[in-house]
Amino acid sequence: MICTSILTSDLGTLLKQENVSTEKDQLIEILHVINDRFGCLPKPYLRAISSLIGRNEADVYGVASFYHHFKIVDEIPDEKLITIRVCNGLSCCMSGAKELFKAINRELESKPSISVVNAPCVGRCEQAPIAIVQKNPIPNARLDHVIQAIQSKSIEHPAAIPDRTAFDPVKVATVENGQINVEEVNNPDWVGLDAYMSFGGYSLLGSIRDSSLSQASAISELKESNLRGLGGAGFVAGRKWEIVSSFDGPRYLVVNLDEGEPGTFKDRNYLERDPNRFLEGLLIAADIIDAEKSYIYIRDEYSGGLAILSQAIDELIEVNLVGPDQIEIRRGAGAYICGEESALIESIEGKRGEPRQRPPYVAEKGLFGRPTLVHNFETLYWVRDILERGASWFTGFGRRGRKGLRSFSVSGRVKNPGVKIAPAGISLIELVEEFCGGMLDGHDLYGYLPGGASGGILPSRLADIPLDFDTLKEHGCFIGSAAVVVLSQHDKAREAATNAMDFFVDESCGQCSPCRLGTHHAARLMRESVWDIPALDSLSHVLKDASICGLGQAAPNVIDCVRNYFPAEIKDHD
């Protein structure tokens, strides 16, 4: 066994090479560095981490074991371990992911250095089924595709080049009927800094910094546009800026790019095409609230997007638009719960991603105990266009009295899945017919999930209600991140609900017993041919009333929806 002091020295050298500090809050990034090197976390290196950063071994192990993407092993492997993740999200299962998983396992079962695991939604639902070979996503995957990637040692994400002349979301929304062209599914060429600035990029930021556009005016315009949090919570963005600014500094800005809600892939889509539009929105928000530093928390599955984002920030540093330590990227490690803002903050601080009790709220006491503005990626993405074009431009879109634009991640039984920029208040039937080319041949609309696994399931007879914040509440659903999964007569709502509950079982952080135990028991009961409605109703009430965070509170939505809208499916029948 190699002694800990030698490994500590080796680790210190490795971290310097990767430009990762030894501060205690960097624990998860340090774990990533080791995991990237070995494809796992050898226990001797966990002891080395403890020695290097001054956190006890139990604490280091507790954090490492919390995140799904870290595989702890006893000894240092002779060769790098390769993990193949086959997505078992609903859209992928509808496209044959279960069969793909079995086929890959059979083919590679004699390879001890290769692990094949089921993974929750990886944010590529429009490319279903998806397998990720280490970091290389295989869209529309087949067994031969995966085997070819293994044989050719293609385990890194394909690189992208910043040479796209422009990507204009306004044009997509107004001229191209919401259709985002997806010619390349893995990192299309993205809008580099020169191209972005040639079309007026960062001029608005300049107006903020030279005070030609006052901070008060910017906040007022944003509030008038009614831009709401587009990660799912729907809080008015401008009002959030005001609240955070009201607390004494130093303040922080945190961006949620974890995008873990099953069925959601809009943020990845925008990141891979137009990172500077998001970064300009981030810098505007940071300047207005006088943030000391900004943190971007990106999901680990988005390694291609991470490379793009890192390069884009480096380019901003080179032209002195940001300081070298002004924006810091932190990687997630496979924990859906870190989409909850306080759990995300815990993760950035190098801890287990467990939600905090509230109050206090993160706006007052967030990252490192300081006032913190937390935003979803897409929320900041629209800041530039709203402030340049005015609130009336944004509110000029909409149907059925709703105002604004929404980015729908559409997957399932439609001809053209993908991200669709559509007016707020559009109905599901309009979204499918106008933006997705209709249903697949041989498929008729049966039902749909309007907001991913958390948002419930609605039948086809309710496909004409407006899809927006607050419009689905009376039906026991919500839009959340606008992750729409379309079901046909070849699907079962109960199977979709069970898939969602299995996801919640796996992703519960375990902190509170209502969620930890309730999701487990619910999943077991949902596999019975006849549902025990009284027992499930009881579990539903407990989960909603007693869970600490939104994961447990939203988990029973699918139960209630199947009971209310698809009762024939849960009776005893063949």
Secondary structure, DSSP 8 states (H G I E B T S, - for coil): ---HHHHHHHHHHHHHHTT----GGGHHHHHHHHHHHHSSEEHHHHHHHHHHHT--HHHHHHHHTTSTT--EESS--SS--EEEEEE-SHHHHHTTHHHHHHHHHHHHTT-TTEEEEEES--S-GGG-S-EEETTEEETT--HHHHHHHHHTT--S-----S--S---HHHHHHTSTTB---S-SS------HHHHHHTTTTHHHHHHHTTSS-HHHHHHHHHHHT-B-TTTT--BHHHHHHHHHTS-S-EEEEEEE---STT--HHHHHHTT-HHHHHHHHHHHHHHHTEEEEEEEE-TT-HHHHHHHHHHHHHHHHTTSS-TTSEEEEE--S-GGGGSHHHHHHHHTTS------SSS-TTTS-GGGS-EEEEEHHHHHTHHHHHHH-HHHHHT--STT--SEEEEEEEESBSS-EEEEEETT-BHHHIIIIIS-SB-TT--EEEEESSGGGS--EEGGGTTSB-STTTSGGGT---TTTEEEEEETTS-HHHHHHHHHHHHHHH--SSSHHHHHHHHHHHHHHTSSS--HHHHHHHHHHHHHH-SSHHHHHTTHHHHHHHHH-GGGGSS--
